[in-house]
């Protein structure tokens, strides 16, 4: 129950309602994700989504699929028409990567900052419990002049440390820091708790959607025989964010050719998507990763019928210097008329030749 739905509630009632809601939401989410077969794919997607939300609240609009392409070693497209737009997108991508590092793979310097935030979380949670203690610690952290990113990364470890979540899910309550949110203590604390509950419920809904895609793919995988590997292949593609034919063959214990046959059949039936635009070393994913394919830059391929090296001037790929339909000889004559004969001064050249003749003459006289 949100504050806008119940304006007549007292501050204490809002606090208790928000605290109950976030506790139920986190408990239900933890129960669903415990030993979940698709956990790697779930964590991959949710970390991207959390990085997008955190960067958006901090004033940076990022594309999570651009970040996914960077993380997987793919070449993302550079969006924007001008250099300024592309430069802005590059800066936003850097911010997105830093947000992802704080939440998923902190550096050594970031880890030190996260440890300081965790100490504050433990201190506040010792008296009022982990959820309300984390809320108070976050507010105190900001009042002390610290940035939000270390505390966001600390919450990921803190939820797992206190056994509220058995997996490192990025629940950060980022929307509680959106523009226009009141910083008054009685209003902000329920707002932060509701933001945590919104994130937990959003993850729960996306997990259900991923499970539906997985079950749909299994139902249409075409497995008819008892020894068919089709269902197992779908399970692996769903569990791993991106999977190549070579890795799939190794996990299934089949040849690479057999793995490609399965993948091509799944592609034809619309059960999976290929995200790399390649002829070789292709990466595949379950349906829902189509935005990643759009964000990835296709590799450069040679023009059909053209040999290697620099193109000839008469090649269609080479830009023409003359306007279409204009005769090149006539164009050269008109240009010569406009420019006219170039004045050439031969005086210095004649002086140099005279000096050279004199030097040769002296050498010949000396040799006689």
Residue pairs with C-beta under 8 A, 6 or more apart in sequence:
1 17
1 21
2 194
3 9
3 14
3 187
3 190
3 191
3 194
6 13
6 14
6 17
9 17
11 186
11 187
11 190
14 186
14 190
15 186
15 189
15 190
15 193
17 190
18 189
18 190
18 191
18 193
18 194
18 197
19 131
19 132
19 193
21 193
21 194
21 197
22 131
22 193
22 194
22 196
22 197
22 200
23 131
25 196
25 197
25 200
25 201
25 204
26 131
26 159
26 164
26 165
26 171
26 196
26 197
26 200
27 164
28 200
28 204
29 165
29 169
29 200
29 201
29 203
29 204
29 207
30 164
30 165
30 166
30 167
32 204
32 207
33 39
33 42
33 165
33 166
33 167
33 169
33 207
34 166
36 42
36 207
37 235
37 238
37 239
38 207
38 210
38 211
38 214
38 238
38 239
39 167
39 239
40 239
40 240
40 241
41 210
41 238
41 239
41 240
41 241
41 286
42 203
42 206
42 207
42 210
43 167
43 168
43 169
44 68
44 241
45 206
45 210
45 241
46 169
46 170
46 203
46 206
47 100
47 103
47 104
47 170
48 64
48 65
48 67
48 68
48 100
49 64
49 202
49 206
50 99
50 103
50 170
50 172
50 174
50 199
51 62
51 64
51 67
51 96
51 99
51 100
51 103
52 62
52 63
52 64
52 67
52 96
53 172
53 174
53 175
53 199
54 99
54 103
54 148
54 149
54 152
54 172
54 174
55 61
55 62
55 92
55 95
55 96
55 99
56 62
56 174
57 174
57 175
57 177
57 178
58 95
58 148
60 91
60 92
60 95
60 96
61 92
62 92
62 93
62 95
62 96
63 79
63 89
63 92
63 93
63 96
63 295
64 96
65 76
65 291
65 292
65 294
65 295
66 76
66 77
66 79
66 89
66 93
66 96
66 295
67 93
67 96
67 97
67 100
68 241
68 292
68 295
69 75
69 76
69 292
69 295
69 296
70 76
70 93
70 97
71 100
72 241
72 242
72 283
74 275
74 276
74 283
74 296
74 297
75 296
75 297
75 299
76 93
76 295
76 296
76 297
77 295
77 296
77 297
78 86
78 89
78 90
78 297
79 85
79 86
79 89
80 86
80 88
80 89
98 149
99 149
101 107
101 110
102 110
102 114
102 149
102 150
102 152
102 153
103 152
103 153
103 156
103 170
103 172
104 156
104 168
104 170
106 114
106 153
110 149
110 150
110 153
113 150
113 153
114 150
114 153
114 154
114 157
115 154
116 150
117 137
117 141
117 146
117 150
117 151
117 153
117 154
118 154
118 157
118 158
118 161
120 137
120 140
120 141
121 130
121 133
121 134
121 137
121 154
121 155
121 158
122 158
123 137
124 133
124 134
124 136
124 137
124 140
125 132
125 133
125 134
125 137
125 158
125 162
126 133
127 133
128 136
130 158
130 159
130 162
130 164
131 164
131 193
131 196
132 189
132 193
134 155
134 158
135 173
135 189
135 192
135 193
136 189
137 151
138 151
138 155
138 173
138 192
139 185
139 188
139 189
139 192
141 150
141 151
142 148
142 151
148 174
148 177
152 170
152 172
152 174
155 170
155 171
155 172
155 173
156 168
156 169
156 170
156 171
156 172
157 168
159 165
159 168
159 169
159 171
160 166
160 167
160 168
165 171
169 203
171 196
171 199
171 200
171 203
172 196
172 199
173 192
173 193
173 195
173 196
173 199
174 195
174 199
175 195
175 198
175 199
176 188
176 191
176 192
176 194
176 195
181 188
181 191
182 188
182 191
209 288
210 238
210 286
210 288
213 238
213 286
213 287
213 288
214 234
214 235
214 238
214 286
216 271
217 234
217 237
217 238
217 266
217 271
217 272
217 286
217 287
218 231
218 234
218 235
220 269
220 271
221 230
221 231
221 233
221 234
221 266
221 271
222 228
222 230
222 265
222 269
223 230
223 231
229 252
229 254
229 258
229 262
230 262
232 252
233 248
233 252
233 259
233 262
233 263
233 266
234 266
234 271
234 286
236 243
236 248
236 251
236 252
237 243
237 248
237 266
237 272
237 284
237 285
237 286
238 286
240 247
241 285
241 289
242 275
242 283
242 284
242 285
242 289
243 283
243 284
243 285
244 281
244 282
244 283
244 284
245 256
245 259
245 260
245 263
245 282
245 284
246 256
246 259
248 259
248 262
248 263
248 284
249 255
249 256
249 258
249 259
252 258
252 259
263 272
263 274
263 284
266 272
266 284
267 273
267 274
267 284
270 287
271 286
271 287
272 284
272 285
272 286
272 287
273 284
273 285
273 286
273 287
273 289
273 290
273 293
274 282
274 283
274 284
274 293
275 283
275 284
275 285
275 289
275 292
275 293
275 296
276 282
276 283
276 293
276 296
277 293
277 296
277 298
277 299
278 299
285 292
302 308
303 317
306 315
306 317
311 317
311 318
312 318
322 328
322 331
